[in-house]
């Protein structure tokens, strides 16, 4: 059955519109102010004041500028929070995001070549190949991907590899890299399908391609540090410290000192295809070939939130991934379901369950931030303090307030130290993961 819109239909729609007493008033308000401003509910300001019963000290907020490095900023922020407490570092201390950015893009190129060769026999219009070629690499990532980078390359302070134009504004370098990777995919697929190239020939071609990628990245970001001096003054007494000729791996071991295997990903995905208390990974998703696998333990929301609360109570901030744009007011720093009243403004029903939004593409994880506080009333969370990476000119000097019901609907992932997991959850987390399709929403890069 097909349905074409007739003139009678349009006449009926016009009549319904004209018969509504508030149509003209709302039309003037929305056309003048826009949908978001016209639907904004000022009650969300008073309902989400920035005071929390648990509130960690975390220093200044970083700024990812015009780049998609939120996952990287959020992860490095959780580490610097710990470092600031251990070594009395100043509030403006940061770990180098540019250093990780360089190696992430370099490793993603190699990971892409790996997947090109794995799928070389498939038709170019197959869903897997089309998915691969849609975005050969991007700025985004997930927690396990950063762990893979750190385990291989370590970390450096921002003074050892500062920001560049291209790390702050990544659109141009992404255009070039994706152009090159698609160009190289054509060559590799031809070598496999038409030239019957040997593994040695493919490896030689791949090495040449990676050498060119390295050169592009070095021009764009500068070469990453191999040795450096770490100098700083303590926050309280201004005492000078200098640690000379460190490697990135030595710096991570000495100043961060985390066992990254202790930190695991917990997801909240209530879709029918993902049973709770099972682990999942995503096909063709990663950055370091042979590095740490992406792995998620799926839990109900009450268990998910309790783990975040326990870690905050323990004095550790929490990396988390969410759909940040939904019902979020950036300038005021509010993430709450009552921020915008679209249903009431348009007199329509836009409500969907979390599972429905994931299944039908209405929502997915697109941004990573850090939980640094929570407000507990009678032991239950009412709102959460969020450290963003958009600088200090938004929200409350860069910090946001997230209502608890917003977390229920739009928060999908947290990273938790294993010491906060029960024996039962530890056994569940150790399960062999079920492999999801490459385009599964839990594979979205923050």
C-alpha positions as CSV (number, residue, x, y, z in Angstrom):
1,X,0.0,0.0,0.0
2,X,1.3,3.4,-0.9
3,X,0.1,6.8,0.3
4,X,0.5,10.0,-1.7
5,X,-0.3,13.4,0.0
6,X,-3.4,14.9,-1.6
7,X,-4.6,18.5,-1.7
8,X,-7.5,17.4,0.6
9,X,-4.9,16.1,3.1
10,X,-3.1,19.4,3.0
11,X,-6.3,21.3,3.4
12,X,-7.1,19.2,6.5
13,X,-3.7,19.8,8.0
14,X,-4.1,23.6,7.4
15,X,-7.5,23.6,9.1
16,X,-6.2,21.7,12.1
17,X,-3.3,24.2,12.4
18,X,-5.6,27.2,12.1
19,X,-8.0,25.8,14.6
20,X,-5.4,25.7,17.3
21,X,-5.7,28.7,19.5
22,X,-2.0,28.9,20.2
23,X,-0.7,28.3,16.7
24,X,0.1,31.9,15.8
25,X,1.7,32.6,19.2
26,X,3.9,29.6,19.0
27,X,4.8,30.2,15.3
28,X,6.0,33.7,16.2
29,X,8.0,32.4,19.2
30,X,9.7,29.5,17.4
31,X,10.5,31.3,14.1
32,X,12.0,34.2,16.1
33,X,13.9,32.3,18.7
34,X,14.5,28.8,17.3
35,X,13.3,25.4,18.5
36,X,15.7,25.1,21.4
37,X,15.3,28.5,22.9
38,X,11.5,28.4,22.5
39,X,11.3,25.1,24.3
40,X,13.8,25.8,27.0
41,X,12.5,25.3,30.6
42,X,14.1,27.6,33.1
43,X,13.2,25.2,35.9
44,X,16.1,23.0,34.8
45,X,18.5,25.7,36.1
46,X,17.2,25.6,39.7
47,X,16.8,21.8,39.5
48,X,20.4,21.3,38.6
49,X,22.4,23.6,40.8
50,X,26.1,22.8,41.0
51,X,26.4,21.4,44.5
52,X,27.3,17.8,45.3
53,X,27.7,15.7,48.4
54,X,30.7,14.0,46.8
55,X,32.9,16.5,44.9
56,X,36.5,15.6,43.9
57,X,39.2,18.3,43.5
58,X,40.3,18.1,39.9
59,X,41.9,21.4,38.8
60,X,41.3,23.3,35.6
61,X,39.3,22.1,32.7
62,X,41.1,21.2,29.4
63,X,40.0,22.3,25.9
64,X,40.0,19.9,22.9
65,X,39.3,22.8,20.6
66,X,38.1,21.9,17.1
67,X,39.0,18.2,17.3
68,X,37.2,15.0,18.2
69,X,39.6,13.9,21.0
70,X,37.1,13.9,23.9
71,X,37.8,10.2,24.7
72,X,41.5,11.0,24.9
73,X,41.1,14.1,27.0
74,X,38.7,12.4,29.4
75,X,41.1,9.4,29.9
76,X,44.2,11.5,30.3
77,X,42.2,13.8,32.7
78,X,41.4,10.8,35.0
79,X,45.1,10.1,35.2
80,X,46.2,13.7,35.8
81,X,43.6,14.0,38.6
82,X,45.5,11.2,40.4
83,X,48.9,12.7,39.6
84,X,47.9,16.1,40.9
85,X,47.0,14.6,44.2
86,X,50.1,12.4,44.4
87,X,52.7,15.0,43.3
88,X,51.0,18.3,44.3
89,X,50.9,19.4,40.7
90,X,49.4,22.8,39.7
91,X,45.8,23.1,38.6
92,X,46.9,23.7,35.0
93,X,49.0,20.6,34.6
94,X,48.0,18.4,31.6
95,X,49.3,15.3,29.9
96,X,49.9,15.7,26.2
97,X,46.9,14.9,24.1
98,X,48.8,15.7,20.9
99,X,51.3,12.9,21.7
100,X,48.5,10.3,21.9
101,X,46.8,11.9,18.8
102,X,49.9,11.3,16.7
103,X,50.3,7.7,17.6
104,X,46.5,7.0,17.4
105,X,46.3,8.2,13.8
106,X,49.5,6.3,12.9
107,X,48.2,3.1,14.5
108,X,44.7,3.6,13.0
109,X,46.3,3.7,9.5
110,X,47.9,0.3,10.1
111,X,44.7,-1.0,11.6
112,X,42.9,0.1,8.5
113,X,45.4,-1.6,6.2
114,X,44.9,-4.7,8.2
115,X,41.1,-4.7,7.7
116,X,41.5,-3.8,4.1
117,X,43.6,-7.0,3.5
118,X,41.2,-9.1,5.7
119,X,38.2,-8.0,3.5
120,X,40.1,-7.7,0.2
121,X,38.2,-10.6,-1.4
122,X,34.8,-9.1,-0.6
123,X,33.0,-6.9,-3.2
124,X,33.6,-3.2,-2.8
125,X,29.8,-2.7,-2.2
126,X,29.6,-5.3,0.6
127,X,28.4,-3.8,3.8
128,X,31.7,-4.5,5.6
129,X,33.9,-2.9,2.9
130,X,31.5,0.0,2.6
131,X,31.5,0.6,6.3
132,X,35.3,0.4,6.3
133,X,35.7,3.0,3.5
134,X,33.0,5.4,4.9
135,X,35.5,6.6,7.5
136,X,38.9,5.0,7.3
137,X,40.0,6.9,10.4
138,X,38.6,9.6,12.6
139,X,39.5,11.5,15.8
140,X,37.3,9.4,17.9
141,X,38.0,6.4,20.1
142,X,37.2,4.3,23.2
143,X,38.9,3.7,26.5
144,X,40.6,0.4,25.5
145,X,42.0,2.1,22.5
146,X,43.8,4.7,24.6
147,X,45.1,1.9,26.9
148,X,46.5,0.2,23.8
149,X,48.4,3.3,22.9
150,X,49.7,3.9,26.4
151,X,50.8,0.3,26.8
152,X,52.9,0.7,23.6
153,X,54.0,4.4,23.7
154,X,53.6,5.6,27.2
155,X,52.6,9.2,28.0
156,X,54.3,12.6,28.2
157,X,53.4,15.9,29.9
158,X,52.0,18.5,27.6
159,X,55.3,20.5,27.9
160,X,57.1,17.6,26.1
161,X,54.7,17.7,23.1
162,X,52.4,20.8,23.1
163,X,49.4,21.4,20.9
164,X,49.7,22.3,17.2
165,X,47.4,24.0,14.8
166,X,46.4,20.6,13.4
167,X,45.8,18.9,16.8
168,X,43.5,21.8,17.7
169,X,41.9,21.9,14.3
170,X,41.9,18.4,12.9
171,X,39.5,18.7,9.9
172,X,42.3,19.4,7.4
173,X,44.5,16.5,8.5
174,X,41.6,14.1,8.6
175,X,40.7,15.0,5.0
176,X,44.2,14.2,3.8
177,X,44.6,11.0,5.8
178,X,41.2,9.6,4.7
179,X,42.1,10.5,1.1
180,X,45.4,8.6,1.4
181,X,43.9,5.6,3.2
182,X,41.2,5.1,0.5
183,X,43.9,5.6,-2.2
184,X,46.0,2.9,-0.5
185,X,43.0,0.6,-0.2
186,X,42.6,0.6,-3.9
187,X,46.3,-0.4,-4.3
188,X,46.1,-3.2,-1.7
189,X,42.9,-4.6,-3.0
190,X,44.3,-4.7,-6.5
191,X,47.5,-6.4,-5.3
192,X,45.4,-9.1,-3.7
193,X,42.7,-9.6,-6.4
194,X,44.5,-8.9,-9.6
195,X,48.2,-9.2,-9.0
196,X,48.1,-12.2,-6.7
197,X,50.8,-10.5,-4.6
198,X,52.7,-12.4,-2.0
199,X,52.7,-11.6,1.7
200,X,56.2,-10.1,1.3
201,X,55.1,-7.9,-1.5
202,X,52.0,-6.8,0.5
203,X,54.2,-6.1,3.5
204,X,56.6,-4.0,1.4
205,X,53.8,-1.9,0.0
206,X,52.3,-1.5,3.5
207,X,55.6,-0.3,4.9
208,X,55.9,2.3,2.2
209,X,52.4,3.5,2.9
210,X,53.1,3.7,6.7
211,X,56.3,5.6,6.1
212,X,54.2,8.2,4.1
213,X,51.6,8.3,6.9
214,X,54.3,9.0,9.5
215,X,55.7,11.8,7.4
216,X,52.3,13.4,7.0
217,X,51.7,13.2,10.7
218,X,55.1,14.5,11.6
219,X,54.6,17.6,9.4
220,X,51.1,18.1,11.0
221,X,51.8,17.5,14.7
222,X,55.6,17.5,15.0
223,X,57.6,14.3,15.8
224,X,56.6,12.8,19.1
225,X,59.1,13.0,22.0
226,X,61.4,10.0,22.7
227,X,63.2,11.6,25.7
228,X,62.4,14.7,27.7
229,X,62.9,16.5,30.9
230,X,59.9,16.9,33.3
231,X,60.0,20.2,35.2
232,X,57.3,21.5,37.5
233,X,56.6,23.5,40.6
234,X,54.4,22.2,43.3
235,X,51.0,23.8,43.9
236,X,51.2,24.5,47.6
237,X,54.8,25.5,48.3
238,X,56.0,26.4,44.8
239,X,58.9,23.9,45.1
240,X,60.9,23.3,41.9
241,X,61.3,19.7,40.6
242,X,63.2,18.4,37.5
243,X,63.5,14.8,36.3
244,X,65.8,14.5,33.3
245,X,66.0,12.4,30.2
246,X,62.8,10.3,30.7
247,X,61.2,8.1,28.1
248,X,57.4,8.2,27.7
249,X,57.2,4.7,29.1
250,X,59.4,5.6,32.1
251,X,57.2,8.7,32.7
252,X,54.0,6.7,32.7
253,X,55.4,4.1,35.1
254,X,56.9,6.6,37.5
255,X,54.3,9.4,37.5
256,X,51.0,7.7,36.6
257,X,51.8,4.3,37.8
258,X,48.5,2.6,36.9
259,X,48.1,-1.0,35.9
260,X,45.7,-0.4,33.0
261,X,44.5,-4.0,33.2
262,X,42.8,-2.9,36.4
263,X,40.4,-0.5,34.5
264,X,37.6,-2.1,32.6
265,X,34.7,-0.9,30.5
266,X,31.1,-1.3,31.7
267,X,28.3,-0.5,29.3
268,X,24.6,0.1,29.7
269,X,22.9,-1.2,26.6
270,X,19.3,-2.5,27.2
271,X,18.8,-3.8,23.7
272,X,17.4,-7.3,23.1
273,X,20.6,-8.5,21.4
274,X,22.8,-7.7,24.4
275,X,22.1,-9.8,27.5
276,X,23.1,-8.3,30.8
277,X,26.1,-9.8,32.7
278,X,27.8,-10.8,29.4
279,X,30.8,-9.3,27.7
280,X,31.0,-7.9,24.2
281,X,33.5,-6.7,21.6
282,X,33.1,-5.2,18.2
283,X,34.4,-6.6,14.9
284,X,37.0,-4.5,13.1
285,X,37.2,-1.9,15.9
286,X,40.5,-0.8,17.4
287,X,43.7,1.0,16.7
288,X,46.8,-1.0,17.6
289,X,47.2,-4.2,15.7
290,X,47.9,-6.9,18.3
291,X,47.1,-4.4,21.1
292,X,44.4,-4.4,23.8
293,X,41.0,-5.7,22.7
294,X,37.9,-3.6,23.2
295,X,35.8,-5.3,25.7
296,X,32.5,-4.3,27.5
297,X,30.6,-5.8,30.3
298,X,26.9,-5.0,30.0
299,X,25.0,-4.3,33.2
300,X,21.6,-3.0,34.3
301,X,21.5,0.7,35.1
302,X,21.2,0.3,38.9
303,X,24.5,-1.8,39.0
304,X,26.1,0.5,36.5
305,X,25.5,3.6,38.6
306,X,26.4,2.0,41.8
307,X,29.9,1.2,40.4
308,X,30.3,4.8,39.4
309,X,29.2,6.0,42.9
310,X,31.6,3.5,44.6
311,X,34.6,4.7,42.6
312,X,33.8,8.4,43.3
313,X,33.5,7.6,47.0
314,X,36.9,6.0,46.7
315,X,38.3,9.3,45.5
316,X,38.7,8.3,41.8
317,X,37.1,10.1,38.9
318,X,35.2,8.1,36.3
319,X,35.6,8.2,32.5
320,X,32.2,7.9,30.8
321,X,30.6,8.0,27.4
322,X,27.3,9.5,26.5
323,X,25.1,11.2,23.9
324,X,26.0,14.7,25.0
325,X,23.9,16.8,22.6
326,X,20.6,15.4,23.7
327,X,18.7,17.9,26.0
328,X,22.0,19.6,26.9
329,X,22.5,23.3,27.4
330,X,26.2,24.0,26.8
331,X,26.4,27.6,28.0
332,X,24.7,26.9,31.3
333,X,26.3,23.5,31.6
334,X,23.1,21.5,32.1
335,X,22.3,18.0,30.9
336,X,18.8,17.2,32.0
337,X,15.6,15.8,30.4
338,X,13.6,18.8,31.3
339,X,16.0,21.3,29.7
340,X,13.9,21.4,26.5
341,X,10.2,20.7,26.3
342,X,9.8,19.6,22.6
343,X,6.8,17.4,23.3
344,X,4.9,20.3,24.9
345,X,6.0,22.9,22.3
346,X,4.9,20.9,19.3
347,X,2.1,18.9,21.0
348,X,3.7,15.6,19.7
349,X,5.0,12.5,21.4
350,X,8.8,12.1,20.8
351,X,9.5,9.7,23.6
352,X,11.4,6.5,23.0
353,X,13.0,4.0,25.3
354,X,16.7,3.8,25.6
355,X,16.7,0.5,23.7
356,X,14.6,1.9,20.9
357,X,16.9,4.9,20.5
358,X,19.9,2.6,20.2
359,X,18.1,0.2,17.8
360,X,16.8,2.9,15.5
361,X,19.7,5.3,15.5
362,X,18.2,8.1,17.6
363,X,21.0,7.9,20.2
364,X,24.5,6.5,20.6
365,X,27.7,7.4,22.5
366,X,29.3,10.4,20.8
367,X,31.2,12.1,23.6
368,X,33.4,11.1,26.5
369,X,33.8,13.1,29.7
370,X,34.6,12.6,33.4
371,X,32.4,12.1,36.4
372,X,34.0,14.1,39.3
373,X,31.1,14.2,41.8
374,X,27.6,13.1,42.6
375,X,24.9,14.4,44.9
376,X,23.4,11.6,47.1
377,X,20.1,12.0,48.9
378,X,19.2,9.1,51.2
379,X,21.9,7.1,49.4
380,X,20.4,7.7,45.9
381,X,22.0,9.9,43.2
382,X,20.0,13.0,42.1
383,X,22.6,14.6,39.9
384,X,26.2,14.2,38.8
385,X,29.2,16.6,38.4
386,X,30.8,16.3,35.0
387,X,34.2,17.6,33.8
388,X,34.0,18.4,30.1
389,X,36.9,19.2,27.7
390,X,35.4,22.3,26.1
391,X,37.4,24.8,28.0
392,X,36.3,27.0,30.9
393,X,33.9,29.4,29.1
394,X,31.0,26.9,29.1
395,X,29.1,25.6,32.1
396,X,30.5,26.3,35.5
397,X,34.1,27.0,34.5
398,X,33.9,24.0,32.2
399,X,32.0,21.7,34.6
400,X,28.5,20.5,33.8
401,X,25.6,19.2,35.9
402,X,24.0,16.0,34.7
403,X,20.6,15.0,36.2
404,X,20.2,11.4,37.2
405,X,17.4,10.7,34.8
406,X,19.5,12.1,32.0
407,X,22.2,9.5,32.9
408,X,19.6,6.8,32.8
409,X,18.6,7.7,29.2
410,X,21.8,8.9,27.6
411,X,24.8,7.5,29.4
412,X,26.2,4.3,27.8
413,X,29.7,3.5,29.2
414,X,31.8,4.0,32.3
415,X,35.4,2.8,33.1
416,X,35.8,1.2,36.6
417,X,38.7,0.0,38.6
418,X,38.3,-3.8,39.1
419,X,38.7,-3.3,42.9
420,X,35.1,-1.9,42.9
421,X,33.7,-5.0,41.2
422,X,32.3,-7.9,43.2
423,X,33.6,-11.4,42.8
424,X,30.6,-12.2,40.7
425,X,31.2,-9.2,38.4
426,X,34.9,-10.0,38.1
427,X,34.0,-13.5,36.9
428,X,31.5,-12.1,34.4
429,X,34.0,-9.5,33.2
430,X,36.5,-12.3,32.5
431,X,34.2,-14.1,30.1
432,X,35.2,-14.4,26.4
433,X,33.4,-11.5,24.7
434,X,30.6,-12.0,22.1
435,X,31.6,-10.3,18.8
436,X,29.2,-7.6,17.6
437,X,28.9,-6.3,14.1
438,X,31.2,-3.4,13.1
439,X,28.2,-0.9,12.9
440,X,26.8,-1.8,16.3
441,X,26.0,1.3,18.4
442,X,28.4,0.1,21.1
443,X,31.2,0.5,18.6
444,X,30.6,4.2,18.1
445,X,33.7,6.2,18.7
446,X,33.4,9.0,21.3
